[in-house]
Structure formats: structure tokens, C-alpha cells
Amino acid sequence: MLKEYLGDPIKTNQVLINPPAWRHSLDVPSSPSKLYRSGDLVRYLPDGTIRFIGRKDTMVKLNGQRLEVGEVESAIRKSRGEAGSNTDNVAVDLVDLNASGPRLVAFLKYPDENLSEAKLSTLISQIRSHLISTLPGYMVPRIYIPLATFPHNSNGKLDRAKLKQHVRNLPTSELFRYTESGSSEQVLTEIPPHDTAAIQVSEILVDILRGPEANGEQEKHPLKGKNATLENLGLDSLRTVSLARSINGFYGLNIPIKTFRRVGLTVRDIAELVRSPDQAVAQFEQHAKGAADILHDIKKLDKELAQVQPSQQNRLQKGTRSQAAKRQVVFLTGATGFLGSQILRQLLTLETVSKAIALVRARDADAGFQRIVAAGTTARWWSPKLASRIEVWPGDLAKPQLGLSPDQWARLEGTGIQDSEAVTAIIHNGAVVNWASSYERLRATNVISTVQILKLALEGTGPLQHFTYVSGGEMHFSEIEMVTEANNSSRLLSASGYSQSKFASDVLVHRSMIRAPLGRRINMVKPGSIIGTATEGISSTDDFIWRLAAGVCEARAFVDGEQDAVIRLAGADYVAQRIIHACLNLGSASEALEMAEGISVGDFWRVVSEGTGLVLRAMDPDDWLRVVNTNVSRQGPSHPLWPVMEFVEQRKGRLGDAGARIAEGHHGKETREEVLQALRKSVDYLCNLRFLQGEAALNSERKDVFRRSAVNGVNGKVLAPTSM
């Protein structure tokens, strides 16, 4: 087994390792010998058996999103009618292309060497059509390479390194032949010599793709002078922000970053923006879903919910009291997220909860369980003793019936099963938090999933008693009537796609409260900014509030004039407690709870100053922005504020909500102390990481850092100044 490592000390040291520290906790004989790192991912069960989960070398991270390539390979085989067949017919891997960064590539065994352009285009279209309907967008490959045979190594295993090298060796024009966009002639046309603006844009784009390490390279880049389509280049959020800032800086413009994310945007389209920015931006925004269309969508979905009739066999009308005495079975979405992990943690401590069922997007229950363990371990609360009280359901919020099996959906409905197995409460905390995405792309996950759960709550066929929806986004509950009844679409139009999707769900849940059948309670909770817990202080370094704090610490200054404004925030443990109370407290009524806990902005910066030992002074907003912009431009994409500068500039560095008020009285003082304790712990935690001192790299692979890239897979999509 070790023959291939002979004479290669580097490879040998990678696979032959000293026993890790956790091995001493296992009831196995100790040995001074080294261990062979096989790359298999397994789960060690309480009875001593080991269950195989998958391969570590098939887990990849694309634009901050972790994915299992085996899941993509399985979906492609199904699309080709090869489910369960020879696995060597399909391979998927992440390939770092020098011209355009990392790309997800699918390799298809196709013996026909004379594959025509038309036939290839049809093949790719059919596969992509199936994948788009079954997988999240980031798991759908952009490049499909047909090969007569696949390479294998000396052990007979698929040689993925050779597959990757094959792609890297392809000319760019040939590579684009295998994209979903069709032939290379369509996607890589030459820019006419007279279009000097487009040629300049092309050169700027090439510099972004090359990166700073390629400074001084004289070799011509294959995309230089080509009218490439941006989405085909696999630009992540950081590179998109870099492109927007470079274009705006070079031409002295202020084109919104969201314009650069438009589907189908080409180099020559950007050149048109440069020539006439006002006219071009207005033209491009016509392609975006307007606020009026979103309001129409809300109206249509609300009509659909209004037509749901409570079941005539609603057992709750005669059994509510007996149900109240039973222990709860709680179904939780978003359990691997920063807040969701704390909700799960507290559910597992309650005597009134017999089981917590967690919906996790994973290929199977074992992989989902590992994501639960990873989140709990990072948050420092996980214990193997809790495993027996958790049931993991693999699923996907974007799919019909949440991607669950018929039996699992029946347990949500409470049909055809014993009451002890049926779900009695639902906490819908899951959502895609992506500040860069549009309403259309987030609709299935963030809106339609809520509609599906609301229908369960409104039909009233089983023991389900409570449904609590966790809101988010920058819009307040108080704006629901103003926007929907007064048809004030300007506020909605200015919001991000994420906030639009959460607002749509807010409206639908709010209107469903009064429709809930007898014995059912529907409510929603909207937190403010969520920081670390008061005990551990574990915080997400991707959150806007901490990115801004890192920028303030670097500048040694915060924005003057808002010291008395309120910032609504609370520890993740406190927020989780309020959500669970709203859901399971039998005495509470249906309500829309907008959490008002918080402190003044002045107090926030005082705690940061004390925790870091830095003297932070108040600075004029315009002067502060100039200093921060200089810092961000000097450091580039690795600066914490780089991906969120659009929001920083919109808010002029402000953190508070001028319209918010802190709760008064004895309870208000107690809550304020809880917030301050959580804030101090969070600052201590981030100082230990050296994050607030600017020494923590954004792409750090540290295992003790709770980040959307490391735990629930949303990086490069940074949480904007919203409440979730």
C-alpha cells in the first residue's frame, strides 16, 4: 500500500502521521507507531463501530461554499440514465484555472470522438437542466469535458490530478467550447479595435483574474481583447467587488456593484456603462425584478395561502389540552448556522422536548449529522451524549416538500403515524444569507420554503401546535403595511435581494397569523444584530458588524455624531432563548416580535476600545470614509471591509438605528447588562484570534473559527448590516 511513497519524504509525511490527541480518548491500545491517513471520512459510534461517510479528498470549497463532488456526480449520472452504474462514467472536481480562478468541472466519459458542436451543446443543456432542478446553483458545474477514457493511477483509482491537468492544458478558446453557454465563437468574440473602452475594461478584468502575484507578467492573457461574459469566468464576490472598484476608480464613476452581477453581463456591456453610466444603469435595472413585481408575487402567494382550508378532522380542537401535557418534537431548519446551532443547543437541554429534528442540506443523514457536530464543536457546546436526542433529515429548503422523503413529510403533517412520532412544533430559522444575490435567486429557499411550512400550519391535520418563523433583513415589521397597503415600492426597491426575500416571508407569516386554526399558533421573531454568546463569545468573523469593527480599529476612529443612536444587538444564546420561548411557551399568543434589545453606539465602541486596548476617537464621517477607503485600497481583497464597502459607503460608516429605542425599567437594565456581557466576550474572542487587530486572514482554515465558509458554507457572501 505504501510503495508509491518510497523515496518521496514529502508525500510520506503527508500520509504517515503521529497519533492525534483525540486518539487517547478512545478505548484502544496505544502504539508508538505512526498512523496512515487514508482520507476516508468516518463516524465513530458509541458501540465502537465505525461508519463510512465519504472521502475527504472529494470535499471541495468553491467561492466559500463547501460541497461534496460525489453528490454532483450522482446527480449527473441520474440525468444520463446511469444511476447505480459504473462510477467511472462521470467525475466532478474543482480545477484552478489560471485564466479565471477555480471552476467546478464535470468530466463525462463519451466514446464518440467525433462529438459535434450541436450534439455537445444538447448534451450539456440536458445535464444542466436536470442539475438546476435538483441541486443548489453553486453545485452546478459550468464546464463539461467529454473524454473517451479516464486516467487511472497505479492502484487502479481514478487519477483526478491528471483530469485537472488536462483541463489546465486546454486553450481558453477550446475550454469555452465546453461551457454551458455554447460555442467559443459565441462567448469569446474579439472586441473591435475602435471600441477602446471595451479593450480597457478587458485589460482591467485580466488584471483582476491574474491577481497581484502576477504583477509584471508580459505574456498575453487568453481573455485579453475578448468580449467574455462575466458569469462564465466564475468570478466570486471578492473578484466582482474588485472589478467594480477598479472600473469605478479608473473612470471616476460610481456604478453600483450590483450592476456587475447582472446575468449575461459582458465586457462590452461594461464599456457601455462607462460611456453613459446613468443611461446604462437605468437600462440594466429594467432587467432586474422591480419592487412592483415582488409585491405582485407576495399578493399571489398570499392568495394561495388564504385558500388553504383547515382540515375538518382537526384533532387539536378536542385534543389541545392533552397535547400540551406531552413532550415536544421540534423540527428546526438552519440548525448548522450561527444562530441555529444555539437554538439546537438549548432545545437539547429542555425536559419538555423529547426530540429535535434538524433539516440539514447533506447527501445523507450521516453527512448531515457531521455538519451538526462541526457547528456544535466550533461553538463549544457539542457532547456525544446529545446524539440520541437529535434526528437529522437530509433535505433542501429550495425543493418541494423541503426535499424530504414522503415518510418524513407525513411526520410533519401528522398523518398516518403515531402522535409520539409526529412533529408538534416548527422553528423555521433556515435561509440563504447572501447580500449579493437577487430576489429571484433567493425566492425558492427563503420564500417558498416558508409558504410550504405555512400551509402545514394552516391545514391543521395533525398534532402540530406551534410555528415560529425567524425573520431577518434590513426592513422593519412596521414597514409591512406602509409598503404593501400604501404600495410604497421605493423602500423595497432600495433593499438587497436578501432583505426583499425576508420581507416577502414577513408579510406572508404576518397575514397567516389570524388564519391559524383553533389550537395552532403562528408567530415570528426578528432579532437585531447577533453577536457571540455571553459564556463563550464565539462570533462569526463574516458578520458586517465585526468587519466594520476591524476597520474602525485599523483607523483608530469611528464615525462621529451617532454615539447616542441605538444598535439593536444581543448574544446568540439570548436570541435563541427568545425564539424558543415564543415557539414553545403555551401561554404566549401569536405575535410579531421585533427584538429591541441593544445598547448605544457609544457604549459599543467603548467596549471595543477597552477590549482591544486601542484608543478610538470620533471622526467626521467624510474624513473617516477617506481614511478607510485608503486602507481598503492599499490592502485590497484581503481587507475585512473589502466585500462590504458598498454598504459602508451607503451608511457612511454608521452602525446605529436612529429610530430604535432601548427598553427602560428594571428589565431593560438587566437586558442591557446581558448584552454588554455578550459583547465583552465576543470582543475577547475576536482579540484572541487577532481579528480586530487585522491579523486574521479572511481565508483562514482555522477550525476554531465560526465562519459561514467553515460551518454552513456561505462565504464570499458576507452578511450585510441586517439582523440575520
Secondary structure, DSSP 8 states (H G I E B T S, - for coil): --GGGTT-HHHHHHHEE---GGGGGSSS---SS-EE---EEEEE-TTS-EEEEEEGGGEEEETTEEEEHHHHHHHHHHHTT-TTS-GGGEEEEEEEETTTEEEEEEEEE---TT--HHHHHHHHHHHHHHHHHHS-GGGS-SEEEEESS--B-TTS-B-HHHHHHHHHHS-HHHHHHTBTT--HHHHSEE--TT-HHHHHHHHHHHHHHH-GGGTT--S--TTTTEE-BGGGGT--HHHHHHHHHHHHHHHT----GGGGG-TT-BHHHHHHHHHSHHHHHHHHHTSS--HHHHHHHHHHHHHHHHT----TT-THHHHHHHHHTS-EEEEEESTTSHHHHHHHHHHTT-TTEEEEEEEE-SSSHHHHHHHHHHHHHHTT---GGGGGGEEEEE--TTSGGGG--HHHHHHHHT-SS-GGGS--EEEE------TTS-HHHHIIIIIIHHHHHHHHHHH--SS--EEEEE--SS--TTHHHHHHTS--HHHHHHS-HHHHHHHHHHHHHHHHHTT--TT-EEEEEE--EEE--TTT---BTTSHHHHHHHHHHHHTEEETT-TTSEEEEEEHHHHHHHHHHHHH-TT----EEE---EEEHHHHHHHHHHHHT---EEE-HHHHHHHHHHHHHHHGGGSTTGGGHHHHHHHTT--SBTT-----HHHHHHHHHHHHHHHHHHHHHHHHTTTTTT-S-TT---TTSB-TTTTS---SS---SS--
